[in-house]
Amino acid sequence: MKKTKCGKCSCAVQWGLIGGTTLATIHVIWSLAIAATQQGAQNFINWIYDLHRITMPVTIKQFDLMSAVLLTAVTFAFGFALGWLISKIATHVQKNCA
């Protein structure tokens, strides 16, 4: 059976990029929300916890650029690994079921 390609790079790499970009984008938006309005981010977290019926004291810290960059990089790497792994598992399952 031929190796599956989704374009110029393998499907696993493309799914890794999708996963990494998705998680990194969510965390960039979160970092921008904290940078724009720390109290607004605090209110949002309080609201989310309330929707889940959770009471937990959480305080949003002041924005720090290096922390935001590190958070984005780590979540991109995690999302890439997760997307890559899911693609490999799906390919393996499809190959064995066909």
Phi, psi and chi 1 to 4 in degrees:
 res  aa     phi    psi   chi1   chi2   chi3   chi4
   1 MET       -  136.7 -176.9  173.0  -96.4      -
   2 LYS   -70.6  149.2  -78.0  173.6   49.7  175.4
   3 LYS   -69.8  130.9 -172.7  173.2 -177.9  177.4
   4 THR   -73.0  133.3  -54.9      -      -      -
   5 LYS  -124.0  138.7  -65.3  -80.3 -173.9  178.0
   6 CYS  -103.8   11.5  -65.7      -      -      -
   7 GLY   152.0 -132.7      -      -      -      -
   8 LYS   -78.6  -25.5  -66.7 -177.1  179.0 -177.3
   9 CYS  -123.5  169.5   58.1      -      -      -
  10 SER   -66.0  158.6   73.1      -      -      -
  11 CYS   -59.3  -38.7  -75.8      -      -      -
  12 ALA   -61.1  -41.2      -      -      -      -
  13 VAL   -67.7  -41.7  170.7      -      -      -
  14 GLN   -64.2  -42.6  -74.7 -170.4  -16.9      -
  15 TRP   -67.3  -33.6  -79.8  105.8      -      -
  16 GLY   -62.6  -43.8      -      -      -      -
  17 LEU   -65.1  -38.4  -70.0  171.1      -      -
  18 ILE   -63.6  -47.7  -70.2  168.0      -      -
  19 GLY   -62.8  -46.1      -      -      -      -
  20 GLY   -63.6  -44.7      -      -      -      -
  21 THR   -65.5  -39.5  -58.7      -      -      -
  22 THR   -62.3  -52.2  -59.9      -      -      -
  23 LEU   -65.7  -39.9  -71.2 -176.1      -      -
  24 ALA   -64.2  -40.9      -      -      -      -
  25 THR   -63.1  -43.1  -59.5      -      -      -
  26 ILE   -58.2  -42.1  -69.9  166.9      -      -
  27 HIS   -76.8  -27.7  -73.7   84.9      -      -
  28 VAL   -66.2  -43.0  164.6      -      -      -
  29 ILE   -61.3  -43.1  -68.3  168.1      -      -
  30 TRP   -62.0  -44.0  176.0 -112.6      -      -
  31 SER   -62.8  -40.1  -65.7      -      -      -
  32 LEU   -65.6  -36.2  -69.4  172.5      -      -
  33 ALA   -64.3  -41.2      -      -      -      -
  34 ILE   -67.2  -41.3  -67.3  171.7      -      -
  35 ALA   -64.5  -38.2      -      -      -      -
  36 ALA   -75.1  -45.7      -      -      -      -
  37 THR  -154.5   99.5  170.3      -      -      -
  38 GLN   -60.5  -42.2 -176.3  178.4   -8.4      -
  39 GLN   -66.4  -36.7 -173.4   57.1   46.0      -
  40 GLY   -63.1  -41.2      -      -      -      -
  41 ALA   -64.7  -39.1      -      -      -      -
  42 GLN   -62.8  -44.5 -177.8   68.9   56.4      -
  43 ASN   -62.7  -38.6  -68.6  -21.9      -      -
  44 PHE   -63.4  -47.3  177.1   74.1      -      -
  45 ILE   -61.8  -43.8  -75.5  -66.0      -      -
  46 ASN   -59.0  -41.3  -67.3  -17.7      -      -
  47 TRP   -65.3  -45.1  177.5   67.5      -      -
  48 ILE   -60.6  -46.2  -68.3  -64.9      -      -
  49 TYR   -61.6  -39.3  -79.6  161.4      -      -
  50 ASP   -64.4  -39.0 -169.5   46.8      -      -
  51 LEU   -60.8  -35.3  -73.6  176.1      -      -
  52 HIS   -86.5    1.8  -70.9   87.8      -      -
  53 ARG    60.0   41.6  -50.3  -54.4  -54.6  151.2
  54 ILE  -112.9  134.6  -62.3  171.8      -      -
  55 THR  -114.4  112.8  -58.6      -      -      -
  56 MET  -150.1  126.7 -174.6  179.7  -18.9      -
  57 PRO   -73.3  110.6   24.0  -29.2      -      -
  58 VAL  -125.7  131.7  175.0      -      -      -
  59 THR  -119.9  126.5  -56.1      -      -      -
  60 ILE   -77.1  124.0  -56.2  -63.6      -      -
  61 LYS   -77.5  168.0  -69.7 -177.3  174.0 -178.7
  62 GLN   -66.0  147.9 -166.8  170.2   10.3      -
  63 PHE   -61.6  136.6  178.1   76.8      -      -
  64 ASP  -135.4  119.5  177.6   55.1      -      -
  65 LEU   -59.7  -43.8 -178.6   59.7      -      -
  66 MET   -64.6  -39.0  -75.3  -51.0  -62.2      -
  67 SER   -64.5  -39.9  -68.2      -      -      -
  68 ALA   -64.8  -42.4      -      -      -      -
  69 VAL   -65.6  -44.1  169.4      -      -      -
  70 LEU   -64.4  -43.2 -176.6   59.9      -      -
  71 LEU   -58.4  -44.8  174.9   67.2      -      -
  72 THR   -64.1  -43.6  -58.6      -      -      -
  73 ALA   -65.0  -44.6      -      -      -      -
  74 VAL   -65.6  -42.9  167.6      -      -      -
  75 THR   -70.0  -31.4   54.4      -      -      -
  76 PHE   -64.3  -46.3  177.2   85.2      -      -
  77 ALA   -61.9  -43.8      -      -      -      -
  78 PHE   -63.8  -45.8  179.2   78.0      -      -
  79 GLY   -63.1  -38.8      -      -      -      -
  80 PHE   -62.3  -48.1 -176.3   92.2      -      -
  81 ALA   -61.7  -41.9      -      -      -      -
  82 LEU   -65.7  -46.0 -171.2   61.7      -      -
  83 GLY   -62.3  -42.4      -      -      -      -
  84 TRP   -61.9  -46.3 -177.1   88.7      -      -
  85 LEU   -64.1  -44.7 -179.5   64.1      -      -
  86 ILE   -61.7  -40.8  -70.4  170.2      -      -
  87 SER   -63.0  -42.9  175.7      -      -      -
  88 LYS   -63.9  -43.2  -71.5  -65.9 -173.3 -179.4
  89 ILE   -64.4  -44.8  -69.2  169.9      -      -
  90 ALA   -62.4  -42.0      -      -      -      -
  91 THR   -63.7  -42.2  -59.0      -      -      -
  92 HIS   -63.7  -43.6  178.5   73.4      -      -
  93 VAL   -65.7  -43.8  168.1      -      -      -
  94 GLN   -62.8  -39.8  -73.4  175.1  -14.8      -
  95 LYS   -65.6  -39.2 -166.1 -175.8  -50.2  180.0
  96 ASN   -79.9  -20.6  -71.0  -23.7      -      -
  97 CYS   -90.9  -15.0  -69.7      -      -      -
  98 ALA   -80.7      -      -      -      -      -
